[in-house]
Each structure stands twice: as structure tokens, then as C-alpha cells.
């Protein structure tokens, strides 16, 4: 191969490497509403008077099921 052919091949490869046939990506709008739902089914439940805040509860009080407490206790012991 001559130097002219090699130079032409390398030049064409460099030129074509910069080309793309992919269309420009535009992010689609998310299929969720922009605001929280409203209505009687979504009213604020609030806390019962005298109830402790969730952050103040221990994990044994939060998870009342004995089987689940056993699983969590085992996981904490072997972690």
C-alpha cells in the first residue's frame, strides 16, 4: 500500500469516528403526578394522643411479631 492510500484510510477513519447516527436523547417526562394525591382517603392521620414517636421506640416495640423479633435478633447477633 502506498503512503497516500494509508493516509487517506486513516483520515477517513478519523473523520467517520466523529460521526454518530444516534438521535439526540431527550429525557421523557416521568409518568407520575407532580403533586401528592388529595382527598378524603389521603387525609393526615396524625398521631394518637399519648402515643410515642416512632423514633423513640426500640426495635422490639416497633416489630411486635415474635417470629420477626427472633429473626431480627438472630441477624443482629450474627452480624
HUZIDA-V793859 format. One record per residue. N is the residue number from 1. PHI is phi in whole degrees, 0 to 359 (* if undefined). BURIAL is 1 if it has 16 or more other ideal C-beta (glycine too) atoms within 10 Angstrom, else 0. Layout:
BEGIN
N&PHI&BURIAL / N&PHI&BURIAL
END
This chain:
BEGIN
1&*&0 / 2&277&0 / 3&296&0 / 4&294&0 / 5&292&0 / 6&296&0 / 7&297&0 / 8&294&0 / 9&294&0 / 10&295&0 / 11&297&0 / 12&293&0 / 13&295&0 / 14&295&0 / 15&296&0 / 16&285&0 / 17&293&0 / 18&275&0 / 19&268&0 / 20&225&0 / 21&254&0 / 22&286&0 / 23&288&0 / 24&293&0 / 25&280&0 / 26&237&0 / 27&291&0 / 28&286&0 / 29&291&0 / 30&292&0 / 31&276&0 / 32&237&0 / 33&292&0 / 34&283&0 / 35&236&0 / 36&293&0 / 37&295&0 / 38&233&0 / 39&132&0 / 40&294&0 / 41&286&0 / 42&248&0 / 43&292&0 / 44&290&0 / 45&288&0 / 46&69&0 / 47&256&0 / 48&289&0 / 49&298&0 / 50&83&0 / 51&280&0 / 52&282&0 / 53&291&0 / 54&300&0 / 55&292&0 / 56&272&0 / 57&278&0 / 58&279&0 / 59&291&0 / 60&290&0 / 61&283&0 / 62&287&0 / 63&259&0 / 64&277&0 / 65&289&0 / 66&299&0 / 67&295&0 / 68&293&0 / 69&297&0 / 70&295&0 / 71&296&0 / 72&294&0 / 73&298&0 / 74&297&0 / 75&296&0 / 76&291&0 / 77&293&0 / 78&259&0 / 79&277&0
END
